[in-house]
């Protein structure tokens, strides 16, 4: 084939492309008009029966050279794009999306506000083991001006033989300490049936990484008037994380805090891999406060301080870390919890860095 013949064919192809463009845009205009009619009638925009009829019609009239399956795939993409034209950007936005709600959501935890621009710390033992243990940690926190106390009463563990938590007794211990020292209690709930029970004892319902897609639990937490701290799943994408939060807010509860706690990768140097970039992404995509759990993301006591600095520097609304009076005898996660002197050093160093402006009570 000569160059002249090739150019002629290419010119012909360009003309066909323009005709296709004109027809696709014409189709889009018709689809938009259909969307308006459906909107007035209150009819669902997506009609699978109609889509199947169109695909069958295309198959019946295909004379090649394309395979029918190829053409149907192409037209499905056109149908999908056309359906999106029938919806405006705001109607497509999730309730947790910043498009839907441009202003930051501020979660008020008995006077401690998360998401208002100030940064806070959430500390406490991994698991509630006794009243004396929780009280010791809470007093150390209170001495440093901290009120946000975390502690696990229900502990979902990888092994069924590991300590599973004290359950209701643990919640009662947390409430007793909180009442005595004016603390805010954050604790994980793992069973939807326990949500109603828990709200009498705790101030924040935590939904852990392993339950991020426990949809019945998400809906149960969304159905009560109690703030929720939602942790990112071990292997969850940011999109999946956001949709998990949408389950909660769709039930009427918009008092949600998102927590990046590390994701599972091939890296073995840390317990998980802290996805620090998730913080600005989540703050751009949603209107919800974003926290970072440096304990579970690293699993290493020696990395808590530098990762906490990184989290605060990148804009996290709060940092979570674990403290135990004697980590060596802790019933869970002993290698990653700070003792009281280490906790005080942690606070001192954050304050020296200028990244944390919390109260100095010492």
ABEGO torsion letter per residue (X at the ends): XBAAAAAAAAAAAAAAAAAAAAAAAAAAAAAAAAAAAAAAAGBBABBAAAAAAAAAAAAAABAOABBAAAAAAAAAAAAAAAAAAABBAAAABBAABAAABABBBBBBBGGBBBGAGBBBBBBEBABBABAAAAAAAAAAAAAAGBABBBBBABBBBABAABBAEAEAAAAAAAAAAAAAAGBBBBBBBABAAAAAAAAAABABBBBBAAAAABAAAAAAAAABBBBBBBBBBAABBAAAAAAAAAAAAAAGBABBBBBBAEBBBABAABABBBBAAAAAAAAAABABBBBBBAAAAAGBAAAAAAAAAAAAAAGBABBBBBBBABAAABABGAAABBBAAAAAAAAAAAAAAGABABBBAX
